[in-house]
Amino acid sequence: MSAVPSAPLHPAEVLLGAQAAAARLPVCDHYSGVELRMRKSLQLQAEMAAEFGRCVFDVTLDCEDGAPAGQERAHAALVAALARDAHPGARVAARVHTVDHPAFAADVATIAGEAGHRLCHLMVPKVESVDDVLRAERALDAAGARALPLHVLIESPAAVYRAFEIAAHPRVESISFGLMDFVSAHGGAIPAQAMGVQGQFEHPLVVRAKLEIAAACHAHGKVPSHCVVTEFSDAAALRAAAGRAARDFGYTRMWSIHPAQIRPILEAFAPAGDEIAQAASIVSAAERAAWAPISVDGVLHDRASYRYFWQVLERAHQTGRALPMAARAWFDSTAAGAS
């Protein structure tokens, strides 16, 4: 009796081993803290999810800058309610106060305790060391959110120095760079221009910090998230900054602080159409060859390059790009190993 042929292995099963184990997150993280804007952000997320067929950006509801002074508890309760009531399939997170702020414990107890099951992560600002991560982890565990990932914001020279140690913590899923606080932490040694859309890619200390954070994240399979562009009315500046963050600095995610920034960020972090077509062709050929080495146009490809091209397809899927027919089945929600 002839053997029944086994089903082909999904590319994610074959290719995403220890050297490519980074979490898969939307490339845009949109922040809002005022109630009206938080509600509009969640509505926009639902509308764009319907447009693209998947959730293409996270919404982070902000307590650190969004809570009026003296009304931190009420704001945390509002954030928890908005997260609980978010549309099905929403990716909603919350940024709490710093671990040494009087409102921190209540923030976590309220938001994670009441809405932890609806959150995709909790963002903790101004993390200086692993001790701060451990403190946040204990607070989440006490609130009953033991599985909730932590995203952390690095905003000082000392924190940059400890970036690899922070990235190594298993609860940390992503590290973001806090540009403006980082520049301010240097006591005037870095000029204000380094906070701008152009200067932040030129000043050596800022460039070094960005690269250190990106390297730390990639070393430990975490997601590096690039800082905001405050010139939110300058679309060209945003596109230029997002493009540099993605192409030159190794970032795979970026903050948005205005709804008009979301689509340009998606476009900047998305692969080009010819890259997507090439990736689909090579991964399809690799699958037909049972993942053995192949030659394409006189160039050798094996699992090392297959992994790269599979990641191109994943990024195209994350950013809502159209996939060639050959690649669509790999991203069917019922396919084994699909992201």
N, C-alpha and C positions, 0 to 999 in steps of 0.2 A: 504494500500500500504506500503510495507516494506521500511524502510529508507535506503538511499544510504550510505554505509560505508565511513567515511571520510579518506582521505589519511593520512598515518602515519606521525607524526611530525618529522622533521629533528633533529638529536641530537643537532646541534648548537642552534636551537630554544629553546629546552628544558633545556639545561644544562649550557649555557654560560650566566649566570646572573651577578649580580653585583660583585660577588666574583671571577669571572674569565673573566674580561672584557678587558684583555690586548690586544693590537694590535697584529695582526698576521704579522710578518715580516720574510723574509728569515733569516736563522741563520748565514749567512756570509755576511759581508760588505767589499768589496774589494776596496782598495784605490790605485789610480794612479794619477800622476800629470804631467808627461812628455808626450808630444803629442803622440809619437809613442806608449807608454805604455797605454795611455788612449784609443787609437784606438784598440789596441790588446785586452784590457780588454773587451771592448764592443763586439768585435768579438767572444771572448771566451764565453761571456755570452750568445750570440745567439746560439753558437754551443752546449753548455751544456743545454740550454733550449730545443733544439731539441732532445737531448739525453734523458733527463729526462721527457719531456712532460710538463714542466713548468719552470719558471724562478727560479733558486735555489740560486742565490746570487745577491746582489745589487752591482752596480758599482758606486763608489763615485769619481767624478772628482775633483781634489784638486787644489784650488787656494792658500791656506795658504802656503804650502811648495812647490807647483808646479810652482808658478809664479816667473820668474826671477825678481830680484829687478829692479824697474823702468819700468817693462813691465806688470804691473798688469792689466791695462785696456785691453791690447791685449790678455792676457791669459784668462780673463773673457769672452771676445768675442769668443775665441776659445772654451771654455767650453760650452757656450750657443749654439754654432753651433753644437758641437758634440751631445749635448743633443737633440736638435731639429731633428737631422738626425739619431738618434739611431733607431735600428730595431723595428718594431711593437712588442709591448709586453715587451720592455726593461724596466728594473727598474734602472733608472739612477738618481743619486743625485749629489749635489755639496757641497764641503766644501769651505766656504768663509773665508775672513780674520776676525780677532777678531772685536768686535763692536767698539773698540776704535782705530782701525787702519785707516789711511787715505784712504785706498782703500775699506773699508767695504761698504760704501754707493753705490759706483759705482759697486762693485761686485754684490750686490743684485739687483740694478736697471737693470743691463745688463742681468744677468743670469735669475733671476726670471721674469723680464720684457719681455725678448725675448723667454724664454724656460720654463716658469713656468708650462705650460700645459703638458710638457713632464717629469717633475721632480717628483720623488716619495717623496722626502723630501729635506730640506736644512740643512746642518750641520754647526753649529756655534761653533768654538773652544773657549777654555778658558773662559767659562761662569762662572762668580763669584756669581751671584745673580739673582733673578727674574727681577731686573731692566734691566739686559742684555737681558733677554728673551723678555721683553716688547719692548726694543729698536729694536731687530731683528723682532719682530712681526709687529711693525709699518713700518719698512722698506719693509717687504714683502707686507703688505697691500697697501703701496704707489706704489709698483710695479705692483699691480693688481693680486697678488697671495694670495688672502685671504684664500684659502682653503689648502694651502701647509703646511704640518706638519713641525715642527722643531725638529731636533735632536741636542743635546747639548753635549759638551765635558767638563767634570769636571776634573780639573788638579791641584787644590790647596787645602790645608787644610780648608781654609775658605769656599770654594765651597762645599766640602764634608759635612761640618757642615750644609749647607743650602740645602742639597740634597732633603730632603722631601718637602721643600717649592718649589724648582725648579720642581720636579716631579709632583707637584699638578697643575701646570699651564696647562690649557686645550690644548694649542697649542703644548706642548712638547709631542712627541711620544716615544722618546727613549733617554736614558742617557748613554754615553760612559765614561769609565775611562781612563784618560791620565796618564799612569804609570810614564813615564820618567820625565815629568814636575812636577808631584806630588813629586817624590823623590827629585828632584833638589830644590823644594820649601822649603825644610827643612834645608837648610844651612849646609849641611854636617852631620846632625844628623842621617840620614839614609845612610848606606853604598851603594856603587855602585852595590854591589852584589844583592841588592833588585830590581834592574832593570832587572835582568836576569830571565831566565825561571824557575829556582828553587827558588831563593831568594824571588821573588815576592809573593810566596805562604807561606812564612815563617816569614817575618818581621812583627811584630805585628801592626805597624802603617799602613802598606800597606794592610794587611789582613783586618784591621778594616775599611779602606776606601772602599775596594771592597765590603765588606758585607753591609756597610751603603748604598752604591749606589744601590745594588741589592734589599735591603729591601725597600728603598724609591720607586723604580720602581714598585715592586710588590704591595706595599700599594696603589698605585694610578693607577694600570692597565697600566703601561708603560713597555717598553722593556729595560732590562739592557744589555748593549753591552760591552763585555770584551776587554781589551787592546790587542795590537799587541804583537807578539813574534818576536823580532828582529833577533833572530838566525834562519833566514829563510832557511838556508841550512841544518838545523838539523831537519829532519822529525820526529824523535822519540821525540825530545823535544817539538815540536809543538803539536803532538798528546797527550802527557802527559799534557801539559798546557791546551789545549782545553778540555780534559776530566775532569780535575779538575775544570775548570771554570763552566762546565755544571753540574757536579755531586755534587760538594762540596760547590760551591759559589753561586748557583742560577742564573747564567747567561744563557740567552736563545739566545744569538747572540754574534759574535766575529768578530774582524777586521782581514783582510788579507792584507798583503803588498807585496805579491809575488804570482804569479799564482799557484805555487806549493803548496801553503798553503790552497787553496780553498777546494779541495777534502778531505784532512784530517779533516778540520773543519766540513764539512758536515757529515763525518763519526762519529766524536766525539760527535756531537750534535744529531745524529739520535738515535732513540730507537733500541735496539737489536731485532733480528727477533722473539725471543720467547716473548718479551714484546708486540710486534705488534700483534702477534697471540692471546695472552691472552686478549689484549684490544679489538680486534675485536670480540672475542667470548663473552666477558662480555657485551659490548655495544649492540650486536645483541640480546642477551638474555634479556637485559633491554628493548629494543624496543618491543620485543614480549610480555613482561609483562606490556606494556603501562607505562613504567618507574616507576612501583611500586617496592618495595624492593624484592630482590631475594636472594637465597642461591646458591653459587657455591662452590662445594667441601667442604661443611661445613662452608663456610665463608659468612657472611651477606654482601650484597652490596646494596646501595641505591644511591640517586642522588649525594651525596658527592663523592663517589668512581666512579660513572659513569662519573662525570665531569673529574676526573683525567684520566681515561682510554680514554675518548674522546680526551683529550689533547695529549695523547700519539699518537693517530692516526693522529691528526693534524700535530704533529711534524714529524711523518713518511712521511706524504704527502709533507710537506715543504722541506724535505731533499731528496726527490726523491726515497724513499724506496718503494719496492713492497708491495702492500696492499693485504690482503686476499680478496677473491671474495666477501665475506659478507660485506666488508667495502667500496668497490670501488664505489658503486652507490652514497654513501654519498658525494663523492668528484667530482661527475659529475658536470660540470659547469652549467648545467641546473637545478640541484637539489636545492630546496628551502633551503636557509640558508647556502649553501656550501661556504667554505672559498676560 
